[in-house]
Amino acid sequence: MAHDELTVAVLGPGGTGGLLAALLSRAGHRVICLAGEETAATLRTAGIRVRSEKFGDFTAPVEADTTLREPVDACVVAVKHTTLDAALERVAPQALGDGLVVPLLNGVEHPATLRARYRPDRVAPAVIRVESTRVAPGVIEHGSPFAEIDLTGDGVPRERLDALAEALTAAGPITRVLPDESAALWAKMSFLAPFALLTTRRALPLGAVRTEHREELTALVAETAAVSAACGGPADPAQALARYDAFPPATKSSMQRDAEAGRPLELDAIGGALLRAAERHGIEVPVTSRLVGELRAAGH
């Protein structure tokens, strides 16, 4: 086995996990997808089919199982917060061995959950920027012209992070190793929270939100930036607004898509976590509190 060939488990081979699994497999790495029995059977026989303007249309073979049965170099956790606890049953700490745990989840609280279950110095949180959808088991449509990953992990040996980043970049998604875990997670959170909460609460795409509810968006961005700053993250409300303004007007958040489809929302992982961080640091966040309360009251 070549020294640069990795064995990577992917827990949750959906839109994001499936794309990474297929790209890593195509690049020559051994990939084991962990999923339910039916999905695992489909992946074992048909592989993963990807349709992507950036990476091309291709089918990549993968191994698949319902649980991890052997040590791997890394286990990418690509499920949503709403299914995290159940999904982790597929990856027993003793089966993982010395492997990195690489969660791609939204929010900022999941690293602590994972460090309580696995070796703390092997949990390497990542932030991924991509739009990718699972249209059927093993069928992935990658729509964004970009796929970028920020990999981090307080206490994780730097050479382990570098090796994984190198493999990912060579496979397709440009991957950077960042030194400050909290800053990396809050950079994502401070962009995601206002976008997710407001598009979901108003049931409108981003274009309508930023014109019809500009005042609310601006207030939400300011509150989130204040909490982010207190947690060691970036705080640039003007830059956040400029990023929203640059997006296509029809853009929807994944939380909003989940609401439209009747799926459970990552409301606690995003809105709840933001409120808990605000409370810890004594920061007033009235607009965030109201929106999260209204979404919860609506049964989310």
N, C-alpha and C positions, 0 to 999 in steps of 0.2 A: 504493500500500500504506500503510495507516494506520501511524503510528509505533509504535503499541502492539501491532501484529500481529507475532507471532514465527514463525520457521520452526524447528521443533524435530524433530530426529531421535530416534527411540527404538530403541535397540539392545536387543533382547530383549523383544518385545511379549507377555510372559506375564502372570501375575496382576497384578503391580504395574505393569510397563511398559505393558501393554495398557490398564489402567484410566486411567493418566495420558494416554496417547495419545488415548483416546476423549474424555476430559474436555476436553483442550486443543483438539481438533478441534471439539467441540461449541461451545466458547467463541469459535470463529472464527479459530484459529491454523492455520497450515499444518503438518501432521504427516507425517513420512516414517518409516515403520516399517522397520527393518532385520532381516531374518530369512532363513531358508533358502528355497529356491525355492518349495516347496509352500506354506508358510505365507504367503510374500509374495503368491503368486497368489491365495490365499483372501482375504487382507486387501484386495487391490486390487479384487476383485469384490464381496465381501460387506461390507466395512468391519468395524468392531468392534462387537459387541453386548454391552451391559453390563446386568446385572441387579443393582440396588442399591437397598436401602431408603432409603439416604441421598440418593443422586443420581438415583434413578429408573431405569426401564428404558428404554433408548434404543439406537439404532444410529448410529454416527458414521462418516462416510467418511474414509479415510486413504490416503495414497500408500504404496507399499511397494516395496522393492528388496532385493537381496542385498548391495549395497555402497553406501556413500555416494558420490555423484557430484558434489556441489556443496556450497559452504559453507552452514552453518546458524548460527542464533543460539546454539543449545545442542544438545548430544547427551546425552540421558539414557541412562546405562548401567545396564540393569536385568536383567542376566544374573547367574548365580551365579558365585562364585569358581572353581568347578570347570570352567567353560567360558569364563572370561574371556579367556585368551590367544587361543583360537581365534576368539572373537567379535570381538576388537579388529582382526582382519584385515579385517573389513568396514568399518572406519573408518580410512582412511589419513590420517596427519597433514596431508598437503598438501591433501586433499579438505576437511578440516574448516575450514581457514582460521583465522579469528579466533574461532571458536565456543567456547563454554564446554563442558567435559566434566563431566557431573554424575553421578558414580557413586552408586548407591543400595545398594551392596554392604554385607554384614556385615563386621565386622572393622575393623582399623585400619591395615593395611599397604598396601592397594591404592592410596591416593593417591600414594605414592612410585613404584609401578609405572607409574601413568598419567603422572606428571610426567616420567618418563624417556622416554616416547614422544611426549607432546604438550607444548605450551607450558606450563611450570610455573605461570605466572600466569593460566592459563585453566582449571585443574582446580579444580572447586568441589564437594567432597564433600557429600553430603546424607544425612540419616537420615530414613527414612520409617516412620511408625507406621500400619499398615493390615493388614487381613486380606483378601486378594483372591486368587482362584484362577482359573487358566485351565482351563476344563473341556473345551475343544476349541479348535483354532486360531481366533482371533478371537471367542471367546465367554468372557466374563469374569463371574465371580460375586464381587461385593464384599459381604462378610459383616459387617464391623465397623461399628459406629455412628460410627466416627471415621476420618479420613484426615488426618494431620498430617505436615508436613515441616519439618525443621530444615536450612537451607541455610547452608553456610559455605565457606571457601576462603581460606587464608592467601595474601595477595598478589594476590588477584583484585580488580579495581576494584569498589568498593562499589556504584557505580551499575548495574553489570552484574548483580550479585546482587539488588539491589532490583527491577530491571525483571523479572527472571525470577520472583522471589517474588510480585510483584504479579500477574503473569499466572497463576501457579499458584493463588493464593488466589482470584482472580476465577473461575477454572475449577472450583474445588471444594475441593481440599485446603488447609487453613489452613497457610500457609508463613511461617516466621520466618527472618530472617537472623541468625545467631549470629557473634560476633566471634572466637571461639576454636575453631579447627578440632579440636585435640586434645581439648579438653574435650567437644565435641559428639560426637566419635566414641567416646570412652571412656564417655560417659554411656550410649550404646546398648550398648557392649561389656560394661559391668559389669552390666547387666541381662540381656543375652542369654546370656553364656557359662555361668553356673551353670544357667540354665533349659535351654539346649540340651544341655549335656553330661550333666546328670543325668537328664532325661527320656529321652534316647536310650540312655544306659548302662543304665538300669533298665527301659526299655521300658514306662514307665507315664506316664499323664497327670499334669499338674501337681498335681492334688488329692491323688493317692496319694503322689507324691514328697514333698510338703510335710508329710504326716502320717507316712508309714512311713519316710521317709529324712530326717527333719528335721535330725538332727545333721550329716549329710553336706552337706545344703543350706546350713546355717548356716556350716559350715567353708569351703565353696566360695565363698560370698558374702563372707566375711571376707578370703579370699586375693585374690579379684578386686578388692575395694575397695582393698586395699593396693597392688596393681599400678596400678590406675587413679589413685590419689593420686600415685604416683611419676611417672606420665606426664602429670600436669596435669589429670586428670579428677576427677569427683566421687567421694567416698568416704563413703557413708552406708549401712552394712550394714543397719541397722534399717529404713531407708526401703525398701531393696531387698526385704527380707523382707515388709514390709507390702504392697508392690505384688504380690508373688507370692500372698500370702494373699487379695488382693482379686479375683484372676482366677477365672473359672468353673472348677470342679474338673476338667472334661473337657478343658481347654486342653492342646494338644500343641505342641511346638516344630516349626519347619519342618525342623530337622535330624532330629528323630524321624520326621516324615512321610516324609522322604527315605529313612531307614533302612527303614521299613516297606514302601516301594515298591521297594526294591532299587536306589535311585539313589545316585550318589556323594555323600559327605557333605562339607560345608564344615568338616571337622574341623581341617584345618591353618590355615584362615583365622581360626577362632575359638579352638580349643584350642591349636593350635601357636603362634599369634601371642601368646596370653596367656603361654605358657611362655617364649617368646623375650624378651618384655618383662620378665618376672620375672627372667630370667637377667641381662639388661642392667643391671637395678637392684639385683641381689643380694638378691632377695626369695625366701624359702622358700615354695613352694606345693605341699606334699606331696599334698594331696587332688586338686588339679588334675592334677598329674603322673600320679598313679595312674589317674584316670579316663581321661585322654587315652591313656595307655599301654594300658589295657584295651580301649578302643574301637579303637585301632590293631591290637591283637593279634587282635581279632575280625574283622579283614579290612576295617575301615573306613579 
